Amino acid sequence: MSSLPTIDERERQPLVTWRRARRSVVREEESTSLALEQAVVFVEDAIQYRSIHHKITRTALKVYQVYYSRPIQWLLGFTIFTILVLAFFERPSSLSRSSDPIRADGHRSDAPCGALEAIEFLCLFIFLIDVITKIFLLGFKRFIRRPWVVVYLVLVVASEVDWLWTVGISCKEISHATKWRRLLRPFFLLQYSSLLKKTLKSINKTLPGIIGVLFLLALHVYFFAVLGMLLFPKEISQPMHNITVGDNVSLEANVDLSRKAQNHTNWPTEADKYFSSLGESFMSLLVLLTTANNPDVMLPAYRENRWYALYFIVYLSIGLYIFLNLLTAVIYNQFRGYLSTSMQASFFRRRVGIRAAFEVMKQSLSKKIINESEEGVNVTLVKILLDKVNVPSRHRPFMHQELDMWPTDAMTCEQFKDFFDILYQDSKVFSHISDEFAFSLHPVVNFLQKIVLHQWFRYFQIIVSVTNCIVLTVDIATAYNQSLSRDDSLAVVNMAFIFYYFIEQLVILLLLGFKKYVKKKANVFDGLVTICLVVLQLAIFGYDQYPFADNDQRVVTSTTLWTLYRVVNIVIMLRLLQIIPQVKSLSVIASTLLELVKSLIPFLGILVVVFYLFAILGMQIFADIDFRLSDRPRINSREFNKCGTYEQLGYYPNNFNDFAAALVVLWDVMVVNNWFVFLEAYSRAVSPWAQLYFIAWWLVSAILCVNIFIALVLEVLFPGQ
């Protein structure tokens, strides 16, 4: 028989029961708080199109929210920007007035030894913390299934190792050291943006079709290169002294052969200049495909026989007008489809995030407030969720208004999704929520406010700006050489207009108030332009008190003053942009261009990566090559004076001696005008294999990137067609 509880045990029993109930309440409150935090994170994942496959413990959620907070993401973005910009300052730096080797040598501003290495180490350390945080949030199992994160970790560690090797050498050797980690830096930009990764994935999936067309194009060039060597063989010259009348050659034949010999001496043949070997033939026709050497490559043969023109016409018709346009069509057709698929994946992520938030709130929270049988989430909980979620400020008032007017106490799953779809509507939908402008009760102020808000006042501003630009244009066109050198009326006219602009913007600001003033983009633009003009005019007064001082013999000799005058004229011309919003056709075009720029941001990121990689690689291969006669003994004076060569054209500033100069060379080659000059020069100075670098850049930039750009433009202008 069990013993009865003692008196002390009976007294402690209510206390134990209370403690158990208290623990149960605490656990329930913690569970409720955790569920709400999970729902908040899921909604924010949906807003930012992020994956919800990450840890959802309380500690992980706190770290997750801190990691994706705006300051941390800005820090990561600034770190990526910093490590990319370091290439402009690393030895040899781009801080020189000219990229010409003679002008730049001895005039470069290099950073102190170790300063850039310290900045780079700080950036790499931030990247290391970033990748460790991602691994913690994902968990090891998800981490090994994320190739971007795995490669991110490997490249950060590799960059750290290469950095340690660089620190171990002397400062004098740093500028000549091969820093392979610079080739890895563009990856940090790629992994930072999900849009860049989606665009790169779309490009990767279009490569099979692109490679097929490029193979046909290469086969086309090869076939015509061999055909050209057969059509334009090297002639075996016959000495003139062996040709005599006694050899049954007439006097007329002698004269004809002499003329031919003279012509061959003055004009190079097709075989000698463009088809001397298979490699030369291939390169000549490849350059012709870009029309950079047309019609020069045809003229020697065309001079001999007009029928030879058919060879070049057929070649260009097939290669330029069929294969290259076919390549554009293939890229547009495939890239557009894959881009749409990647966008659908983003929308699917948004739906999954919203649905996950709904299920968490329904299973963990709503059953405590409403009956379990009722399908949906309590509106009160949605209000609490909305207060915690980081949503744009322009949407929040409208969403609260929707919740206040909600007809029932609960939301179904579809209603929950539709409610958060408000975040993706155009901001113009919410313009009616903002307060209307309150006019002043004072009759004079009220009258002036109506004037500055009237459309005709805007027309008057445009007329004043156009008048100023007309005066500026007439003065420059009629007296450009004498302008600003002596008593110049243009300086007085500009000063008068600047004074008017200042008074105009000051009056508008006082009448409308700051909030109403900055709400209109046209006012912000005019205000910024006016501030620039006033600052420049005050700077001019600091150098030259004209027209207030006695300047009978005034002559502008200061370079700084001359520059200030020119900048003032340039800024004045910017006010002509006021016309664009007032003309409907121009406004439509301008708005389309703005939308186009927003849509092309991922492509611009890919373009930055491509330029950066090829610029760094070009510096590693072609740095410190001087094509001048004194430093290149292999180049004789005849080669130096040869028309159309790198030396004769004075292309010395176009080099790979620093990062900025390398970017300019890549741009020049991408435009393809005279790009054969670079092919010939670097082939002669380094090796014929150096041409592969420029051919690869031409294929990536002028063929692949330009056609992708065209596909994106067509997709933006004609969506769904």
C-alpha positions as CSV (number, residue, x, y, z in Angstrom):
1,M,0.0,0.0,0.0
2,S,1.4,3.4,-1.1
3,S,1.9,5.9,1.6
4,L,-0.1,9.1,1.7
5,P,1.6,12.4,0.8
6,T,2.9,14.4,3.7
7,I,1.7,17.9,4.6
8,D,4.8,19.5,3.0
9,E,4.3,17.5,-0.2
10,R,0.6,18.6,-0.3
11,E,1.7,22.3,0.2
12,R,4.4,22.0,-2.6
13,Q,2.0,20.4,-5.2
14,P,0.2,23.7,-6.3
15,L,3.6,25.3,-6.7
16,V,4.9,22.5,-8.9
17,T,1.7,22.7,-11.0
18,W,2.1,26.4,-11.4
19,R,5.7,26.1,-12.5
20,R,4.8,23.5,-15.1
21,A,2.0,25.7,-16.4
22,R,4.4,28.7,-16.5
23,R,6.9,26.7,-18.5
24,S,4.2,25.6,-20.9
25,V,3.1,29.2,-21.4
26,V,6.7,30.3,-21.9
27,R,7.3,27.6,-24.4
28,E,4.1,28.5,-26.2
29,E,5.1,32.2,-26.3
30,E,8.6,31.3,-27.6
31,S,7.0,29.1,-30.2
32,T,4.6,31.9,-31.2
33,S,7.5,34.4,-31.4
34,L,9.6,32.0,-33.4
35,A,6.8,31.3,-35.9
36,L,6.2,35.0,-36.4
37,E,10.0,35.5,-37.0
38,Q,9.9,32.7,-39.5
39,A,7.0,34.2,-41.3
40,V,8.7,37.6,-41.4
41,V,11.8,36.1,-43.0
42,F,9.8,34.1,-45.5
43,V,7.9,37.2,-46.7
44,E,11.2,39.2,-47.0
45,D,12.7,36.3,-49.0
46,A,9.7,36.5,-51.3
47,I,10.1,40.3,-51.7
48,Q,13.8,39.9,-52.6
49,Y,13.2,36.7,-54.7
50,R,15.5,34.7,-52.3
51,S,15.3,31.0,-51.7
52,I,13.7,29.9,-48.4
53,H,16.0,26.8,-48.1
54,H,18.1,27.9,-45.1
55,K,18.1,27.4,-41.4
56,I,15.1,28.7,-39.5
57,T,16.2,28.3,-35.9
58,R,16.0,31.4,-33.7
59,T,19.7,32.1,-33.8
60,A,20.0,31.4,-37.6
61,L,17.0,33.8,-38.2
62,K,18.7,36.6,-36.3
63,V,21.9,36.1,-38.2
64,Y,20.0,35.9,-41.4
65,Q,18.1,39.2,-40.9
66,V,21.3,41.0,-39.9
67,Y,23.2,39.5,-42.9
68,Y,20.5,40.7,-45.4
69,S,20.0,44.1,-43.7
70,R,20.7,47.1,-45.9
71,P,23.9,48.2,-44.1
72,I,25.5,44.8,-44.4
73,Q,24.6,44.4,-48.1
74,W,25.8,47.9,-48.8
75,L,29.1,47.0,-47.1
76,L,29.5,43.9,-49.3
77,G,28.7,45.9,-52.4
78,F,31.2,48.6,-51.5
79,T,33.8,45.9,-50.7
80,I,33.3,44.4,-54.2
81,F,33.5,47.9,-55.8
82,T,36.7,48.6,-53.8
83,I,38.5,45.4,-54.8
84,L,37.6,45.9,-58.5
85,V,38.7,49.5,-58.5
86,L,42.1,48.6,-57.0
87,A,43.2,47.6,-60.5
88,F,43.4,51.3,-61.4
89,F,45.8,52.1,-58.5
90,E,47.9,49.0,-58.4
91,R,51.4,49.3,-59.9
92,P,51.7,50.3,-62.7
93,S,48.9,52.7,-61.8
94,S,46.6,54.5,-64.2
95,L,47.1,57.8,-62.4
96,S,48.9,59.6,-65.2
97,R,47.8,62.3,-67.5
98,S,48.6,60.3,-70.7
99,S,48.8,56.6,-71.5
100,D,51.6,57.2,-73.9
101,P,54.7,55.4,-72.5
102,I,57.0,58.4,-72.9
103,R,54.5,60.9,-71.4
104,A,53.5,58.5,-68.5
105,D,56.9,57.2,-67.5
106,G,58.1,59.1,-64.4
107,H,54.7,60.8,-64.0
108,R,52.6,58.0,-62.4
109,S,51.2,58.5,-58.9
110,D,51.7,55.2,-57.1
111,A,50.3,54.4,-53.8
112,P,52.7,53.8,-50.8
113,C,54.1,50.3,-50.6
114,G,51.7,48.0,-48.8
115,A,48.7,50.4,-48.7
116,L,46.8,48.7,-51.5
117,E,47.8,45.3,-50.2
118,A,46.3,46.2,-46.8
119,I,43.0,47.4,-48.4
120,E,42.9,44.2,-50.5
121,F,43.5,42.0,-47.4
122,L,40.6,43.8,-45.6
123,C,38.3,43.1,-48.6
124,L,39.4,39.5,-48.7
125,F,38.8,39.2,-45.0
126,I,35.2,40.5,-45.4
127,F,34.6,38.0,-48.2
128,L,35.9,35.2,-45.9
129,I,33.4,36.3,-43.2
130,D,30.7,36.5,-45.9
131,V,31.2,33.0,-47.1
132,I,31.5,31.5,-43.6
133,T,28.2,33.2,-42.8
134,K,26.6,31.7,-45.9
135,I,27.8,28.3,-44.9
136,F,26.4,28.7,-41.4
137,L,23.0,29.8,-42.7
138,L,22.7,27.1,-45.3
139,G,24.1,24.2,-43.4
140,F,26.8,21.8,-44.6
141,K,24.4,19.6,-46.7
142,R,22.9,22.6,-48.5
143,F,26.4,24.2,-48.9
144,I,27.9,21.3,-50.8
145,R,24.9,21.4,-53.2
146,R,25.5,25.1,-53.9
147,P,28.3,25.3,-56.5
148,W,28.4,29.1,-56.4
149,V,29.1,29.1,-52.7
150,V,31.7,26.3,-53.0
151,V,33.6,28.1,-55.7
152,Y,33.3,31.3,-53.7
153,L,35.0,29.7,-50.8
154,V,37.8,28.2,-53.0
155,L,38.5,31.5,-54.7
156,V,38.6,33.4,-51.5
157,V,41.1,31.0,-50.0
158,A,43.2,31.0,-53.3
159,S,43.2,34.8,-53.3
160,E,44.4,34.8,-49.7
161,V,47.2,32.4,-50.6
162,D,48.3,34.5,-53.6
163,W,48.1,37.7,-51.4
164,L,50.5,36.1,-48.9
165,W,52.9,35.3,-51.6
166,T,52.8,38.9,-52.9
167,V,53.4,40.3,-49.4
168,G,56.5,38.2,-49.1
169,I,58.3,39.9,-52.0
170,S,59.8,43.4,-52.1
171,C,58.0,46.5,-53.1
172,K,60.1,46.9,-56.2
173,E,59.1,43.5,-57.4
174,I,55.4,44.0,-56.8
175,S,54.7,45.9,-60.0
176,H,56.3,43.1,-62.0
177,A,54.8,40.3,-60.1
178,T,52.1,38.1,-61.6
179,K,49.0,38.6,-59.5
180,W,46.8,35.9,-60.6
181,R,44.2,36.7,-58.0
182,R,43.2,39.8,-60.0
183,L,41.7,37.4,-62.5
184,L,39.4,36.0,-59.8
185,R,38.0,39.4,-58.7
186,P,35.1,39.5,-61.2
187,F,33.7,36.4,-59.6
188,F,33.0,38.3,-56.5
189,L,30.7,40.6,-58.5
190,L,29.0,37.6,-60.2
191,Q,28.2,35.8,-57.0
192,Y,26.9,38.9,-55.3
193,S,24.0,39.5,-57.7
194,S,21.3,36.8,-58.3
195,L,20.4,38.6,-61.6
196,L,24.0,38.3,-62.8
197,K,24.0,34.6,-62.1
198,K,20.7,34.1,-63.9
199,T,21.9,36.1,-66.9
200,L,25.2,34.1,-66.9
201,K,23.2,30.9,-66.7
202,S,21.1,32.0,-69.7
203,I,24.2,32.8,-71.7
204,N,25.7,29.4,-70.8
205,K,22.6,27.6,-72.1
206,T,22.7,29.5,-75.4
207,L,26.4,28.5,-76.1
208,P,25.6,25.2,-78.0
209,G,23.7,27.0,-80.6
210,I,26.2,29.8,-80.8
211,I,29.1,27.4,-81.1
212,G,27.4,25.7,-84.0
213,V,27.0,28.9,-86.0
214,L,30.6,29.9,-85.1
215,F,31.9,26.6,-86.4
216,L,30.1,27.1,-89.7
217,L,31.5,30.7,-89.8
218,A,35.1,29.4,-89.2
219,L,34.6,26.7,-91.9
220,H,33.4,29.4,-94.3
221,V,36.5,31.6,-93.6
222,Y,38.8,28.6,-93.9
223,F,37.3,27.5,-97.3
224,F,37.6,30.9,-98.8
225,A,41.2,31.3,-97.4
226,V,42.3,28.2,-99.2
227,L,40.3,29.3,-102.3
228,G,42.0,32.7,-102.2
229,M,45.5,31.2,-102.1
230,L,44.6,29.1,-105.2
231,L,43.1,32.1,-107.0
232,F,46.0,34.5,-106.0
233,P,49.2,32.5,-106.2
234,K,52.6,34.0,-105.9
235,E,54.0,34.7,-109.3
236,I,57.5,33.6,-110.2
237,S,59.2,36.7,-111.4
238,Q,61.4,36.5,-114.5
239,P,64.5,38.7,-114.8
240,M,64.3,41.4,-117.4
241,H,67.8,40.8,-118.8
242,N,67.0,37.2,-119.8
243,I,64.3,38.5,-122.2
244,T,65.7,39.3,-125.6
245,V,64.4,39.9,-129.1
246,G,66.3,36.9,-130.3
247,D,64.2,34.7,-128.1
248,N,61.2,35.3,-130.4
249,V,59.8,38.0,-128.1
250,S,58.6,41.0,-130.0
251,L,59.4,44.6,-129.0
252,E,55.8,45.2,-128.0
253,A,56.0,42.2,-125.6
254,N,59.2,43.7,-124.1
255,V,57.4,47.0,-123.5
256,D,54.4,45.2,-122.0
257,L,56.6,43.1,-119.6
258,S,58.5,46.2,-118.6
259,R,55.2,48.0,-117.7
260,K,54.1,45.0,-115.8
261,A,57.3,44.8,-113.9
262,Q,57.0,48.5,-113.1
263,N,53.4,48.0,-111.9
264,H,54.5,45.1,-109.7
265,T,57.1,47.3,-108.2
266,N,54.8,50.1,-107.4
267,W,51.8,48.1,-106.3
268,P,51.9,45.0,-104.1
269,T,50.1,41.9,-105.4
270,E,47.2,40.2,-103.6
271,A,49.3,37.2,-102.8
272,D,52.2,39.2,-101.4
273,K,50.1,41.5,-99.1
274,Y,47.1,39.4,-98.0
275,F,47.5,35.8,-99.2
276,S,51.1,35.1,-98.6
277,S,50.4,32.1,-96.3
278,L,47.4,30.2,-95.0
279,G,47.5,32.0,-91.7
280,E,47.8,35.4,-93.4
281,S,44.9,34.5,-95.7
282,F,42.7,33.4,-92.8
283,M,43.4,36.6,-90.8
284,S,42.8,38.8,-93.8
285,L,39.4,37.3,-94.5
286,L,38.5,37.3,-90.8
287,V,39.2,41.0,-90.6
288,L,37.3,41.5,-93.8
289,L,34.3,39.8,-92.1
290,T,34.2,42.9,-89.8
291,T,34.6,45.2,-92.9
292,A,37.6,46.9,-91.2
293,N,39.9,46.3,-94.2
294,N,37.3,46.6,-96.9
295,P,37.9,47.4,-99.8
296,D,41.7,47.5,-99.2
297,V,42.0,43.8,-99.2
298,M,40.2,43.5,-102.6
299,L,42.0,46.3,-104.5
300,P,45.3,44.5,-105.6
301,A,43.3,41.7,-107.2
302,Y,40.6,44.0,-108.5
303,R,43.3,46.1,-110.1
304,E,44.4,43.1,-112.1
305,N,41.0,41.8,-113.1
306,R,37.6,43.1,-112.3
307,W,36.1,39.6,-112.1
308,Y,38.1,39.0,-108.9
309,A,35.6,41.3,-107.1
310,L,33.1,38.4,-107.2
311,Y,35.2,36.4,-104.9
312,F,35.1,39.0,-102.1
313,I,31.4,39.9,-102.8
314,V,30.4,36.2,-102.4
315,Y,32.5,35.9,-99.3
316,L,31.0,38.9,-97.6
317,S,27.5,38.1,-98.7
318,I,27.6,34.6,-97.1
319,G,29.7,35.5,-94.0
320,L,28.5,39.0,-93.1
321,Y,24.9,39.0,-94.2
322,I,24.0,35.4,-93.7
323,F,26.1,33.8,-90.9
324,L,26.4,36.8,-88.6
325,N,22.7,37.7,-88.9
326,L,21.9,34.0,-88.4
327,L,24.0,34.2,-85.2
328,T,21.9,37.2,-84.0
329,A,18.7,35.3,-84.7
330,V,20.0,32.2,-82.8
331,I,21.1,34.2,-79.8
332,Y,17.8,36.2,-79.7
333,N,15.6,33.1,-80.0
334,Q,17.4,31.0,-77.4
335,F,18.5,33.7,-75.0
336,R,15.0,35.2,-74.8
337,G,13.5,31.9,-73.9
338,Y,16.0,31.1,-71.2
339,L,15.7,34.6,-69.8
340,S,12.0,34.2,-69.5
341,T,12.5,30.9,-67.8
342,S,14.8,32.4,-65.2
343,M,12.3,35.2,-64.5
344,Q,9.6,32.6,-64.0
345,A,11.9,30.9,-61.5
346,S,12.1,34.2,-59.6
347,F,8.3,34.5,-59.5
348,F,8.1,30.9,-58.3
349,R,10.5,31.8,-55.4
350,R,8.2,34.6,-54.5
351,R,5.1,32.4,-54.5
352,V,6.9,29.8,-52.4
353,G,8.1,32.4,-49.9
354,I,4.6,33.8,-49.4
355,R,3.0,30.3,-49.2
356,A,5.6,29.3,-46.5
357,A,4.8,32.4,-44.5
358,F,1.1,31.6,-44.7
359,E,1.5,28.0,-43.6
360,V,3.7,28.9,-40.7
361,M,1.2,31.5,-39.5
362,K,-1.7,29.2,-40.0
363,Q,-0.2,26.1,-38.3
364,S,1.5,27.9,-35.4
365,L,-0.5,31.1,-34.7
366,S,-3.9,31.2,-36.2
367,K,-5.3,28.2,-34.3
368,K,-4.7,30.1,-31.1
369,I,-7.0,32.9,-32.2
370,I,-9.5,31.4,-34.5
371,N,-11.1,27.9,-34.7
372,E,-8.8,25.3,-36.2
373,S,-11.5,24.3,-38.6
374,E,-11.5,27.8,-40.2
375,E,-9.2,28.0,-43.2
376,G,-7.1,31.1,-43.1
377,V,-4.9,33.4,-41.1
378,N,-6.3,36.0,-38.8
379,V,-6.1,39.6,-40.1
380,T,-4.7,40.8,-36.8
381,L,-1.7,38.5,-37.2
382,V,-1.2,39.9,-40.8
383,K,-1.1,43.4,-39.4
384,I,1.5,42.4,-36.8
385,L,3.4,40.7,-39.6
386,L,3.2,43.7,-41.9
387,D,4.6,45.9,-39.1
388,K,7.7,43.7,-38.8
389,V,8.3,43.1,-42.5
390,N,10.7,45.5,-44.2
391,V,8.4,46.7,-47.1
392,P,8.8,49.9,-49.2
393,S,7.4,52.9,-47.4
394,R,5.2,53.9,-50.4
395,H,3.3,50.6,-50.1
396,R,2.9,50.4,-46.4
397,P,0.0,53.0,-46.0
398,F,-2.0,51.4,-48.7
399,M,-1.5,47.9,-47.3
400,H,-2.6,49.0,-43.9
401,Q,-5.7,50.6,-45.4
402,E,-6.5,47.4,-47.2
403,L,-6.3,45.5,-43.9
404,D,-8.5,48.0,-42.1
405,M,-11.2,47.6,-44.7
406,W,-10.9,43.8,-44.8
407,P,-14.5,42.4,-44.8
408,T,-13.7,39.2,-42.7
409,D,-11.5,38.3,-39.8
410,A,-9.4,35.8,-41.7
411,M,-7.5,35.5,-45.0
412,T,-7.4,32.5,-47.2
413,C,-4.2,31.4,-48.9
414,E,-5.1,33.0,-52.2
415,Q,-6.1,36.2,-50.5
416,F,-2.8,36.2,-48.6
417,K,-0.9,35.9,-51.9
418,D,-3.0,38.6,-53.6
419,F,-2.5,40.9,-50.7
420,F,1.3,40.8,-50.9
421,D,1.2,41.1,-54.7
422,I,0.5,44.8,-53.9
423,L,4.3,45.1,-53.4
424,Y,4.9,44.5,-57.1
425,Q,2.4,47.0,-58.5
426,D,3.5,50.2,-60.1
427,S,4.1,53.0,-57.6
428,K,1.8,55.3,-59.5
429,V,-1.1,53.3,-58.2
430,F,-0.4,54.7,-54.7
431,S,-0.1,58.3,-55.8
432,H,-3.6,59.1,-54.6
433,I,-2.6,58.3,-51.0
434,S,-0.2,61.2,-50.8
435,D,-1.6,64.5,-49.4
436,E,-2.6,67.1,-51.9
437,F,-0.7,70.4,-52.0
438,A,-2.1,72.9,-49.5
439,F,-2.3,76.3,-51.1
440,S,-1.6,79.3,-48.9
441,L,-4.6,81.4,-47.6
442,H,-2.8,84.6,-48.4
443,P,-4.1,85.9,-51.7
444,V,-0.7,87.0,-53.1
445,V,1.1,83.9,-52.1
446,N,-1.8,81.8,-53.4
447,F,-1.7,83.5,-56.7
448,L,2.1,83.0,-57.1
449,Q,1.8,79.3,-56.1
450,K,-0.7,78.8,-58.9
451,I,1.6,80.6,-61.4
452,V,4.6,78.4,-60.6
453,L,2.5,75.2,-60.8
454,H,0.9,76.2,-64.1
455,Q,2.1,74.4,-67.2
456,W,2.7,77.8,-69.0
457,F,5.3,78.7,-66.4
458,R,7.2,75.5,-67.4
459,Y,7.0,76.7,-71.0
460,F,8.4,80.0,-70.0
461,Q,11.4,78.3,-68.2
462,I,12.1,76.3,-71.4
463,I,11.9,79.5,-73.5
464,V,14.5,81.2,-71.2
465,S,16.8,78.1,-71.4
466,V,16.5,77.9,-75.2
467,T,17.3,81.6,-75.5
468,N,20.4,81.2,-73.4
469,C,21.6,78.3,-75.5
470,I,20.9,80.2,-78.7
471,V,23.0,83.1,-77.5
472,L,25.7,80.7,-76.5
473,T,25.7,78.9,-79.9
474,V,25.7,82.1,-81.9
475,D,28.7,83.5,-79.9
476,I,30.7,80.3,-80.3
477,A,29.9,79.9,-84.0
478,T,30.8,83.5,-84.9
479,A,33.7,84.3,-82.6
480,Y,35.0,81.0,-81.2
481,N,38.7,81.9,-81.4
482,Q,38.2,85.3,-79.7
483,S,35.6,84.0,-77.2
484,L,36.6,84.5,-73.6
485,S,40.0,85.9,-74.5
486,R,39.3,89.6,-74.1
487,D,36.2,91.7,-73.2
488,D,33.7,89.0,-73.8
489,S,30.0,89.7,-73.8
490,L,29.1,86.0,-73.4
491,A,30.4,86.0,-69.8
492,V,28.1,88.9,-69.0
493,V,25.1,87.2,-70.6
494,N,25.8,83.9,-68.9
495,M,26.1,85.7,-65.5
496,A,22.7,87.4,-66.1
497,F,21.0,84.1,-67.0
498,I,22.6,82.4,-64.0
499,F,21.3,85.1,-61.7
500,Y,17.8,84.6,-63.2
501,Y,18.0,80.8,-62.7
502,F,19.0,81.3,-59.0
503,I,16.1,83.6,-58.3
504,E,13.7,81.4,-60.2
505,Q,14.6,78.2,-58.2
506,L,14.7,80.1,-54.9
507,V,11.2,81.5,-55.5
508,I,9.8,78.1,-56.5
509,L,11.3,76.5,-53.4
510,L,9.9,79.2,-51.1
511,L,6.4,79.0,-52.6
512,L,6.1,75.2,-52.8
513,G,8.1,74.1,-49.7
514,F,10.9,71.5,-49.7
515,K,8.7,68.4,-49.8
516,K,6.6,69.5,-52.7
517,Y,9.7,70.9,-54.5
518,V,11.7,67.7,-54.4
519,K,8.7,65.5,-55.2
520,K,8.8,66.7,-58.8
521,K,11.9,65.4,-60.7
522,A,12.0,68.4,-63.0
523,N,12.5,70.7,-60.0
524,V,15.2,68.5,-58.6
525,F,17.1,68.5,-61.9
526,D,16.7,72.3,-62.3
527,G,17.8,72.9,-58.8
528,L,21.0,70.7,-59.2
529,V,21.9,72.5,-62.4
530,T,21.3,75.9,-60.8
531,I,23.5,75.0,-57.8
532,C,26.3,73.9,-60.2
533,L,26.1,77.2,-62.2
534,V,26.1,79.3,-59.0
535,V,29.1,77.5,-57.6
536,L,31.0,77.8,-60.9
537,Q,30.1,81.5,-61.2
538,L,31.4,82.2,-57.7
539,A,34.6,80.3,-58.5
540,I,35.0,82.5,-61.6
541,F,34.6,85.6,-59.4
542,G,37.4,84.2,-57.2
543,Y,39.8,84.2,-60.2
544,D,38.5,87.1,-62.2
545,Q,36.2,89.9,-61.0
546,Y,35.0,90.6,-64.5
547,P,32.8,92.6,-65.3
548,F,32.9,94.4,-61.9
549,A,36.6,95.2,-61.9
550,D,38.5,97.5,-64.2
551,N,39.6,95.2,-66.9
552,D,40.4,97.3,-69.9
553,Q,43.2,95.1,-71.0
554,R,41.5,91.9,-69.8
555,V,43.1,88.7,-71.2
556,V,42.1,85.2,-70.0
557,T,45.4,83.3,-69.6
558,S,44.6,81.1,-66.6
559,T,44.0,77.5,-67.6
560,T,41.7,77.1,-64.6
561,L,39.6,80.1,-65.5
562,W,39.4,79.0,-69.1
563,T,38.2,75.6,-67.9
564,L,35.6,77.1,-65.6
565,Y,34.1,79.1,-68.4
566,R,33.9,76.0,-70.6
567,V,32.2,74.0,-67.8
568,V,29.6,76.8,-67.3
569,N,28.7,76.7,-71.0
570,I,28.4,72.9,-70.8
571,V,26.1,73.0,-67.8
572,I,23.9,75.6,-69.4
573,M,23.4,73.3,-72.3
574,L,22.0,70.7,-69.9
575,R,19.0,72.8,-69.2
576,L,17.8,72.0,-72.7
577,L,16.8,68.6,-71.3
578,Q,13.8,70.4,-69.9
579,I,12.2,70.0,-73.3
580,I,12.0,66.2,-73.2
581,P,9.1,65.8,-70.7
582,Q,7.1,68.4,-72.5
583,V,7.1,66.7,-75.9
584,K,5.1,63.5,-75.8
585,S,7.1,61.6,-78.4
586,L,10.4,62.6,-76.7
587,S,9.0,61.7,-73.3
588,V,7.9,58.2,-74.5
589,I,11.4,57.6,-76.0
590,A,13.1,58.9,-72.8
591,S,10.9,56.7,-70.5
592,T,11.6,53.7,-72.8
593,L,15.3,54.3,-72.6
594,L,15.1,54.5,-68.8
595,E,13.3,51.2,-68.6
596,L,15.8,49.8,-71.0
597,V,18.7,50.8,-68.8
598,K,17.0,49.2,-65.7
599,S,16.5,46.0,-67.6
600,L,20.1,45.9,-68.9
601,I,21.7,46.2,-65.5
602,P,22.5,42.5,-65.4
603,F,24.0,42.6,-68.9
604,L,26.1,45.6,-67.9
605,G,27.4,43.6,-65.0
606,I,28.4,40.8,-67.4
607,L,30.1,43.4,-69.6
608,V,32.1,44.7,-66.7
609,V,33.2,41.2,-65.8
610,V,34.3,40.5,-69.4
611,F,36.2,43.8,-69.8
612,Y,37.9,43.3,-66.4
613,L,39.0,39.7,-67.2
614,F,40.5,40.5,-70.6
615,A,42.1,43.8,-69.4
616,I,43.9,41.9,-66.6
617,L,44.9,39.1,-68.9
618,G,46.1,41.6,-71.6
619,M,48.3,43.3,-69.0
620,Q,49.8,40.0,-68.0
621,I,50.7,39.2,-71.6
622,F,51.4,42.5,-73.3
623,A,52.6,44.9,-70.6
624,D,55.7,47.1,-71.1
625,I,55.9,46.5,-74.9
626,D,57.3,49.6,-76.6
627,F,56.9,49.7,-80.3
628,R,59.3,52.6,-80.8
629,L,62.2,52.3,-83.1
630,S,64.9,52.7,-80.5
631,D,63.6,49.9,-78.3
632,R,62.6,47.5,-81.0
633,P,65.7,46.9,-83.2
634,R,63.8,44.4,-85.3
635,I,61.6,47.1,-86.7
636,N,63.5,48.9,-89.5
637,S,62.8,52.4,-90.7
638,R,60.9,51.1,-93.7
639,E,58.5,49.2,-91.4
640,F,58.3,52.2,-89.2
641,N,57.2,54.5,-92.1
642,K,54.9,51.9,-93.7
643,C,51.4,53.3,-94.1
644,G,48.8,52.0,-91.8
645,T,51.1,50.4,-89.2
646,Y,50.9,50.9,-85.5
647,E,54.1,53.0,-85.6
648,Q,53.1,55.2,-88.5
649,L,49.6,55.9,-87.1
650,G,51.1,56.8,-83.7
651,Y,49.0,54.3,-81.7
652,Y,51.5,54.3,-78.8
653,P,48.9,55.5,-76.2
654,N,47.0,52.3,-77.1
655,N,48.8,49.8,-74.9
656,F,48.4,47.4,-72.0
657,N,50.8,49.2,-69.7
658,D,48.1,49.9,-67.1
659,F,44.5,48.9,-66.4
660,A,42.8,52.0,-67.8
661,A,44.9,51.9,-71.0
662,A,44.0,48.2,-71.4
663,L,40.3,49.0,-71.2
664,V,40.6,51.6,-73.9
665,V,42.4,49.1,-76.2
666,L,39.7,46.6,-75.6
667,W,37.0,49.2,-76.5
668,D,38.9,50.1,-79.7
669,V,39.1,46.5,-80.7
670,M,35.4,45.9,-79.9
671,V,34.5,48.7,-82.3
672,V,36.6,46.8,-84.9
673,N,37.6,49.9,-86.8
674,N,41.4,49.5,-87.6
675,W,41.6,46.5,-85.2
676,F,43.8,44.8,-87.7
677,V,46.5,47.3,-86.8
678,F,46.6,45.8,-83.3
679,L,46.6,42.3,-84.7
680,E,49.6,43.0,-87.0
681,A,51.6,45.0,-84.4
682,Y,51.3,42.6,-81.5
683,S,51.8,39.7,-83.8
684,R,55.1,41.3,-84.9
685,A,56.2,42.4,-81.5
686,V,55.3,39.3,-79.4
687,S,54.3,36.3,-81.5
688,P,51.8,35.4,-84.2
689,W,49.9,33.5,-81.5
690,A,49.1,36.8,-79.8
691,Q,46.4,37.3,-82.4
692,L,44.4,34.6,-80.6
693,Y,43.9,37.0,-77.7
694,F,42.4,39.7,-79.9
695,I,40.3,37.2,-81.9
696,A,38.9,35.8,-78.6
697,W,38.0,39.3,-77.5
698,W,36.4,40.1,-80.8
699,L,34.2,36.9,-80.5
700,V,33.2,37.6,-76.9
701,S,32.6,41.3,-77.2
702,A,31.6,42.2,-80.8
703,I,29.9,38.9,-81.6
704,L,28.5,37.5,-78.3
705,C,27.9,40.5,-76.1
706,V,26.6,42.8,-78.9
707,N,24.1,40.2,-80.1
708,I,23.0,39.5,-76.5
709,F,22.5,43.3,-76.1
710,I,20.3,43.3,-79.3
711,A,18.3,40.4,-78.0
712,L,17.7,42.1,-74.6
713,V,16.7,45.4,-76.3
714,L,14.2,43.6,-78.5
715,E,12.8,41.7,-75.5
716,V,12.3,45.0,-73.6
717,L,10.7,46.8,-76.5
718,F,8.6,43.9,-77.7
719,P,7.9,41.7,-74.7
720,G,6.2,38.4,-75.4
721,Q,6.4,38.8,-79.2
